[in-house]
Amino acid sequence: MANPPESSISSEFPFMLQNIDVLDSKMAYIDTKNTKITTATAIFLHGNPTSSYIWRNIIPHVSPKLRCIAPDLIGMGKSGKPDIAYRFVDHARYLDAFLDAIVPTGKVVFIIQDWGSALGFHWASRHQDRVIGVAFMEFIRPFATWDDAGEKQGQETFKAFRTPDVGRKLLIEDNLFIKAILPGGVVRGLSPEEQAYYQAPYLDEKSREPVYRWPNELPIEGFPADVYEIAEKYHDWLLKSDVPKLLFWATPGVFVRDEQAKWYSENLKNLKTVFLGKGLHYLQEDHPHRIGSEVAEFIDTLDSSFRSS
């Protein structure tokens, strides 16, 4: 079946979010509950400042194949906003507890982007026996230099975000990530309905703490040291692992530009790459149907022993 044209991208959110108690808060999530397939689950993890909403046009391609789970990360989307620092290790702790509750056993396939990629790779490297495939795009790795993390203009912007007083004004007071960085990372732009959905969790300054913290967690030139060490470990796993991999990339891209896509195509084992065409950072908003159909085909190539008959 041919993919729907990307012009048919819908702003509608066709899922009923569920909630589950996680540690001292709650997390909202999509669960398609495909009862025909009981031994594998597709886990979709978003990044900053989005939510499970970013997968709305992708999951329908995948849900006929596997049960699909897509949480809103803690402090984001419609999940709770506990009084925590929202560092990477905090997110990992809540996500670990969430996955322990929702998918305590069985095989998983990750579909991940941005900070969702860091969290997904981190979990996968610690649960290698459960991971049967990883599809990823615009992913976070240990950036040895600022040049590896993006083009010059983007570097200067993120350096400002990481300057304490300046960053808090830009991201907390001015809400710049929601108002400019997010729509600016989508080639087609966002409709008013899409922008409103993404903006809704961050209407007051206190609610924007997670959005502010994420740029400060980016593992660049060894800092922050703990996040950089974690990223080095999961990146080492990614390079050595034989698990099937699917990498999406676009041009000009942000974290994954032409040179990075070429390098990973030559250095990752068991990898298929898919070039999407024009794209920046939020590829799910520009190419959801292509991503969804490619992920569905990718799942068909995985070891059939994980699927129930």
TORNU-608448 format. One line per field, with one value per residue (C-alpha): x, y, z. Coordinates in Angstrom, 3 decimals, always signed. Example, Ala and Ser with C-alpha at 12.3 -4.5 7.8 and 13.67 -1.06 7.14 Angstrom:
px = [+12.300  +13.670]
py = [-4.500  -1.060]
pz = [+7.800  +7.140]
This chain:
px = [+0.000  +1.363  +2.075  -0.389  +1.108  +2.915  +0.453  -2.077  -0.290  -3.017  -3.041  -5.636  -4.518  -6.363  -5.511  -6.904  -4.054  -3.838  -2.166  -0.089  +1.457  +5.249  +7.394  +6.000  +4.100  +2.214  +2.988  +0.615  +1.011  -0.448  -1.108  -2.593  -3.014  -2.687  -3.924  -2.902  +0.774  +1.699  +5.429  +6.835  +6.193  +7.178  +8.343  +8.228  +10.242  +10.075  +12.467  +12.436  +9.934  +7.499  +5.380  +3.744  +1.764  +4.749  +4.093  +0.379  +0.756  +3.404  +1.903  -1.074  +1.411  +3.041  +0.151  -1.087  +2.310  +2.978  +1.529  +2.702  +3.587  +4.441  +4.862  +5.019  +8.323  +8.090  +7.357  +6.377  +3.172  +0.362  +2.590  +3.017  +5.460  +7.151  +9.566  +12.801  +15.832  +14.830  +18.347  +18.927  +19.314  +15.931  +14.234  +15.999  +14.797  +11.169  +11.337  +12.879  +10.021  +7.456  +8.803  +9.119  +5.397  +4.113  +6.389  +8.070  +8.872  +9.078  +10.980  +10.938  +11.645  +12.588  +11.552  +13.364  +14.479  +16.312  +16.382  +14.179  +17.134  +19.496  +16.993  +16.207  +19.826  +20.644  +17.853  +18.730  +22.396  +21.312  +18.669  +20.377  +18.585  +15.204  +15.963  +15.332  +15.496  +16.117  +14.836  +16.259  +16.655  +18.277  +19.848  +21.978  +25.449  +28.596  +29.473  +33.269  +33.122  +30.521  +30.959  +29.680  +26.567  +25.371  +26.049  +27.543  +24.270  +22.759  +25.926  +25.714  +22.057  +22.664  +25.716  +23.402  +20.931  +23.763  +24.734  +22.757  +21.178  +20.833  +19.460  +16.842  +15.621  +15.421  +13.814  +11.874  +10.804  +10.684  +9.629  +11.909  +12.189  +8.435  +7.862  +10.825  +13.122  +10.343  +8.497  +11.854  +12.877  +10.026  +10.466  +6.735  +6.186  +3.469  -0.223  -1.830  -3.463  -0.150  +1.662  -1.097  -0.906  +2.846  +2.618  -0.168  +2.062  +4.260  +1.909  +3.606  +7.254  +7.477  +6.276  +9.173  +11.910  +12.238  +12.519  +15.266  +17.173  +17.452  +19.866  +22.052  +22.227  +23.570  +26.833  +29.252  +33.039  +32.845  +30.235  +28.069  +30.488  +27.906  +25.724  +28.765  +29.900  +26.448  +26.367  +29.798  +28.630  +25.443  +27.201  +29.814  +26.996  +25.417  +28.659  +29.331  +25.810  +24.466  +20.872  +19.052  +19.074  +17.156  +18.521  +16.444  +18.160  +17.365  +19.082  +20.267  +19.437  +20.749  +22.386  +22.573  +23.802  +25.222  +28.638  +27.224  +24.804  +27.675  +29.890  +27.224  +26.264  +29.872  +30.389  +27.168  +26.498  +23.249  +22.086  +19.646  +19.568  +16.606  +17.061  +13.870  +14.674  +14.346  +14.314  +15.726  +15.305  +11.678  +11.544  +8.341  +6.466  +7.751  +7.842  +5.532  +4.039  +7.409  +8.833  +5.811  +5.796  +9.569  +9.326  +6.509  +8.654  +11.622  +9.561  +8.709  +12.423  +13.034  +13.296  +9.800  +10.405  +9.478  +5.966  +3.006  +1.170]
py = [+0.000  +3.411  +5.837  +8.693  +11.943  +13.890  +16.686  +14.482  +14.950  +15.242  +17.417  +15.126  +13.006  +9.716  +8.079  +8.053  +8.726  +6.535  +7.342  +5.254  +6.067  +6.197  +6.785  +9.964  +11.157  +9.875  +9.375  +9.631  +7.248  +5.748  +2.020  +0.444  -2.897  -5.129  -8.394  -10.462  -10.021  -10.572  -11.108  -7.917  -4.210  -1.145  +1.670  +5.218  +7.852  +11.565  +14.406  +18.088  +19.807  +17.387  +14.493  +11.303  +13.600  +13.636  +9.941  +10.416  +9.855  +7.135  +4.709  +3.799  +2.290  +0.193  -0.812  -3.576  -5.223  -4.750  -3.318  +0.306  +2.222  +5.933  +7.755  +11.458  +11.828  +13.006  +16.739  +16.806  +16.429  +15.378  +13.580  +14.851  +17.599  +16.555  +18.884  +17.396  +18.738  +17.121  +15.979  +13.043  +10.670  +11.792  +11.046  +7.678  +6.802  +7.571  +5.854  +2.750  +2.593  +3.190  +0.412  -1.950  -1.439  -1.416  -3.969  -5.942  -8.847  -9.639  -8.284  -4.636  -2.531  +1.099  +3.959  +6.995  +10.567  +13.389  +12.785  +9.778  +8.278  +8.834  +7.338  +4.447  +3.584  +3.845  +1.392  -0.917  -1.111  -2.248  -4.733  -6.162  -9.495  -7.819  -5.533  -6.966  -3.789  -0.042  +2.631  +6.076  +9.558  +12.867  +11.027  +12.160  +10.741  +11.917  +14.984  +15.240  +18.821  +21.511  +21.132  +17.567  +18.798  +21.177  +24.040  +27.331  +29.208  +26.378  +26.110  +29.741  +29.385  +26.334  +27.909  +30.749  +28.223  +26.747  +30.158  +30.157  +33.621  +33.989  +30.471  +30.822  +34.086  +32.662  +29.335  +30.033  +33.661  +34.029  +30.404  +30.440  +26.676  +26.299  +29.465  +29.323  +26.282  +23.695  +25.195  +26.181  +22.529  +21.501  +22.245  +22.563  +24.538  +23.649  +24.375  +26.498  +23.341  +21.485  +24.412  +24.797  +21.119  +21.276  +24.567  +23.502  +21.767  +24.858  +27.784  +29.093  +29.588  +26.864  +24.259  +25.025  +23.665  +20.396  +22.342  +24.504  +21.598  +19.435  +21.705  +21.835  +18.031  +17.663  +15.671  +18.013  +18.100  +15.999  +18.066  +17.331  +14.613  +12.102  +12.385  +12.241  +9.028  +7.483  +8.519  +7.016  +3.710  +3.439  +4.673  +1.962  -0.580  +0.847  +0.468  -3.085  -4.491  -6.776  -5.790  -4.737  -0.973  +1.497  +5.043  +7.852  +11.003  +14.105  +17.147  +19.457  +17.755  +18.992  +16.234  +13.878  +15.642  +14.100  +13.389  +11.762  +9.618  +8.437  +7.648  +5.623  +3.798  +2.610  +1.853  +0.391  -3.311  -4.642  -1.164  +0.056  +3.789  +5.681  +9.118  +11.134  +14.197  +17.652  +17.729  +19.442  +18.030  +16.949  +14.498  +12.911  +16.107  +16.292  +12.601  +10.615  +8.283  +7.324  +6.761  +4.724  +2.498  +1.924  +0.983  -1.446  -3.058  -3.138  -5.039  -7.622  -8.316  -9.087  -12.593  -14.066  -16.083  -13.079  -12.873  -14.970  -16.886]
pz = [+0.000  -0.909  +1.886  +2.348  +1.065  +3.762  +2.986  +4.803  +8.126  +10.725  +13.809  +15.403  +18.350  +17.763  +21.092  +24.611  +26.990  +30.063  +33.367  +35.734  +39.105  +38.763  +41.853  +43.445  +40.391  +37.359  +33.726  +30.778  +27.868  +24.710  +24.769  +21.645  +23.449  +20.413  +21.895  +18.863  +19.663  +23.281  +23.421  +21.903  +22.335  +20.329  +22.628  +21.254  +23.148  +22.355  +23.133  +24.077  +24.242  +22.630  +23.904  +22.677  +20.354  +17.974  +17.178  +16.368  +12.605  +12.964  +15.466  +13.221  +10.742  +13.458  +15.716  +13.378  +13.900  +17.613  +20.772  +20.854  +24.016  +23.919  +27.241  +27.929  +29.755  +33.336  +33.551  +29.877  +27.894  +30.203  +32.707  +36.262  +37.182  +40.428  +42.181  +40.795  +38.957  +35.623  +34.917  +32.591  +35.539  +36.879  +33.570  +33.381  +36.881  +36.064  +32.689  +34.255  +36.755  +34.014  +31.779  +34.753  +35.351  +31.762  +30.055  +32.853  +30.518  +26.830  +23.853  +22.825  +19.754  +20.348  +18.047  +19.420  +18.724  +20.509  +24.299  +23.739  +21.887  +24.818  +27.249  +24.915  +24.193  +27.898  +28.752  +25.858  +26.853  +30.323  +29.094  +26.028  +26.189  +25.705  +22.744  +19.271  +17.217  +17.366  +14.967  +15.605  +14.177  +15.196  +18.103  +21.013  +21.425  +23.246  +21.176  +21.277  +19.991  +19.521  +15.748  +16.026  +17.820  +15.136  +12.787  +14.012  +14.460  +16.474  +18.550  +19.586  +20.506  +22.680  +24.296  +25.324  +26.720  +28.805  +30.241  +33.509  +33.676  +29.908  +29.443  +32.156  +30.665  +27.158  +28.071  +31.272  +30.888  +27.100  +26.378  +23.336  +22.918  +22.520  +20.539  +18.151  +18.405  +18.059  +15.043  +13.563  +13.606  +11.304  +7.593  +6.927  +10.137  +12.631  +12.353  +15.087  +16.461  +16.617  +18.185  +20.785  +21.751  +22.249  +24.152  +26.523  +29.136  +29.521  +30.038  +33.192  +34.025  +36.665  +34.179  +31.799  +34.058  +32.062  +28.784  +30.300  +31.788  +28.662  +26.686  +29.784  +29.838  +26.296  +26.547  +24.775  +25.193  +28.358  +30.166  +32.106  +33.172  +34.391  +31.286  +29.021  +30.715  +30.320  +26.653  +26.042  +27.501  +25.463  +22.335  +22.795  +23.045  +19.887  +17.955  +19.133  +19.154  +16.447  +17.204  +13.987  +13.527  +11.373  +11.045  +9.544  +8.389  +6.392  +4.985  +6.363  +9.675  +13.030  +15.087  +12.098  +8.983  +5.826  +7.296  +10.447  +8.454  +6.266  +9.257  +11.039  +7.859  +7.667  +11.358  +12.766  +12.455  +11.024  +9.995  +7.370  +6.643  +5.223  +3.678  +4.111  +2.017  +3.530  +7.291  +10.344  +13.854  +14.315  +11.434  +12.766  +11.903  +8.330  +7.325  +9.628  +7.018  +5.547  +9.023  +10.072  +7.012  +7.190  +10.865  +10.058  +7.337  +9.716  +12.271  +9.609  +9.138  +12.800  +14.165  +13.971  +17.136  +19.285  +17.829  +18.836  +16.160]
